[in-house]
Amino acid sequence: MQVDLVVIGAGLAGSCLAAAVAQRGWRVVLLERQRGPRHKVCGEFLSPEAQASLHALDLHATVAALAPAEIYRAAIISRQGQRLDMALPGVAWGVSRYRLDAALAHAAAQAGATVREGITGTAITQREDGYEVEVRDTANERTSISTRTAVVACGRHAVPGLRPSQDAAAPRQMYVGIKCHYAGLQLPPEVRLYLFDGGYVGISPIEDGQANLCLLASEEAFAHVGGRVPAMLDAVAHAIPALAHDLAGGQRLDDSMTVVGAVDTERPTVLWDQCARIGDAVTMIPPLCGDGQAMAIHAAEICAPLIDDVLAGRRSLAAWQTIYTTAWHAAYDQPLRTARWLQTLLGQPQISAGLIGIGTLLPMLAQQLVLATRGPQRIIVEH
Ligand SMILES: Cc1cc2nc3c(=O)[nH]c(=O)nc-3n(C[C@H](O)[C@H](O)[C@H](O)COP(=O)(O)OP(=O)(O)OC[C@H]3O[C@@H](n4cnc5c(N)ncnc54)[C@H](O)[C@@H]3O)c2cc1C
């Protein structure tokens, strides 16, 4: 099979890119190793910035049709119960990854992309006139796809045969991520982030009147509760009375409960390794900023017209690489540094209490700090 673009990974980044390139009439294959729809670990907070990219990719209506919850404010709450309130720079959306990822993959298929679920990309080899992408199906049958261009959008997962994006030489703090939905909670239109020893937990509304609870805990904190997800959820609710209050009367929807390990929020950035990487395949921003999904979709927005140019012969592969990597670094190097610094400081009880205290006294300063963790501010007012 000879196609124009193969995208490895049908998460947000991959599906948005596949949809945008297929819309331009190119032959696109989107590979996804799992079958959907399925729950994913995520706070499911889709920032106002993400909506600007969805607009640019002509996918805003697709996501709006999922009737996301609207979110207007954010609050960080210290271990001592001190609260720092902030207005968001626009309206954010709360929408489950169960619905969102399925809708975007469907949009890619509607645009003409061939979406192949249960197919894992196992290696990419660059040739003079394109790439050979090796794939494996669930029965372990192996084959390959010849393509003029290729993009890796496999999230945090390494694609075998490609240089791993982890820097094994530098041991770093690793985290465990847990997500669970709740029904029957009366939450205001805000995202609340509670700090606890060893991590933080967010709670916010999503579609259908449900709520998302998502936490990031150090591997040590998770081991401390015996490495069991329900025990971790109970432990944070016990440690944070205000969270227990938020959850009171709600019903935990256990079939939505998901967990991921080895979450590395300091992974070095790799934007190009034979071909472009987009989304979490590049690196990972600390989830407390709620920026990861926006970055993933924005990378698709940057790359889609460049791929169109390359396929039409208007630009070289090298020009795509230069323009993409320059734009990405300009947009995200500084937010990444600030977000990592902020996550480290908020992880320290006394410093975080001091920071929240200062932020309460000087709200403009807190707002500036939050904006410094974010990519380009292109807020969509209509919703
Ligand atoms: C605890 C936690 C909370 C978070 N909360 C938020 C939040 O509230 N807001 C926010 O904006 N961001 C949040 N994020 C970040 C956000 O989830 C990611 O930035 C986002 O999912 C990145 O999208 P992606 O498409 O790059 O990767 P993914 O969504 O991970 O998608 C990658 C896809 O590729 C597939 N795949 C992997 N390998 C292969 C292969 N070899 N072949 C074929 N398919 C493959 C996977 O199955 C997957 O479907 C959070 C992250 C964590 C860990």
The ligand as a Gaussian input file, in Angstrom:
#p B3LYP/6-31G(d) Opt

LIG

0 1
 C       -2.897000      12.481000      35.239000
 C       -3.016000      13.305000      33.994000
 C       -3.948000      14.319000      33.904000
 C       -4.060000      15.112000      32.774000
 N       -5.007000      16.081000      32.721000
 C       -5.089000      16.894000      31.642000
 C       -6.077000      17.903000      31.554000
 O       -6.950000      18.027000      32.417000
 N       -6.062000      18.723000      30.474000
 C       -5.138000      18.589000      29.472000
 O       -5.170000      19.382000      28.531000
 N       -4.221000      17.611000      29.496000
 C       -4.171000      16.750000      30.551000
 N       -3.262000      15.732000      30.562000
 C       -2.388000      15.551000      29.396000
 C       -3.145000      14.923000      28.225000
 O       -3.804000      13.758000      28.643000
 C       -2.167000      14.599000      27.091000
 O       -1.360000      15.721000      26.849000
 C       -2.891000      14.190000      25.817000
 O       -3.590000      12.991000      26.023000
 C       -1.897000      14.003000      24.677000
 O       -2.592000      13.515000      23.546000
 P       -1.827000      12.597000      22.490000
 O       -2.749000      12.438000      21.348000
 O       -0.474000      13.121000      22.254000
 O       -1.598000      11.200000      23.252000
 P       -2.623000      10.097000      23.719000
 O       -3.920000      10.678000      24.089000
 O       -1.874000       9.287000      24.738000
 O       -2.860000       9.215000      22.426000
 C       -1.854000       8.395000      21.879000
 C       -2.535000       7.227000      21.188000
 O       -1.548000       6.474000      20.482000
 C       -1.840000       5.106000      20.635000
 N       -0.573000       4.374000      20.411000
 C        0.508000       4.345000      21.220000
 N        1.501000       3.649000      20.658000
 C        1.024000       3.232000      19.467000
 C        1.597000       2.451000      18.418000
 N        2.864000       1.999000      18.485000
 N        0.833000       2.197000      17.319000
 C       -0.449000       2.643000      17.234000
 N       -1.041000       3.378000      18.211000
 C       -0.302000       3.672000      19.297000
 C       -2.370000       4.988000      22.056000
 O       -3.132000       3.823000      22.232000
 C       -3.183000       6.271000      22.170000
 O       -4.532000       6.105000      21.818000
 C       -3.173000      14.893000      31.681000
 C       -2.242000      13.852000      31.738000
 C       -2.170000      13.047000      32.877000
 C       -1.155000      11.938000      32.913000

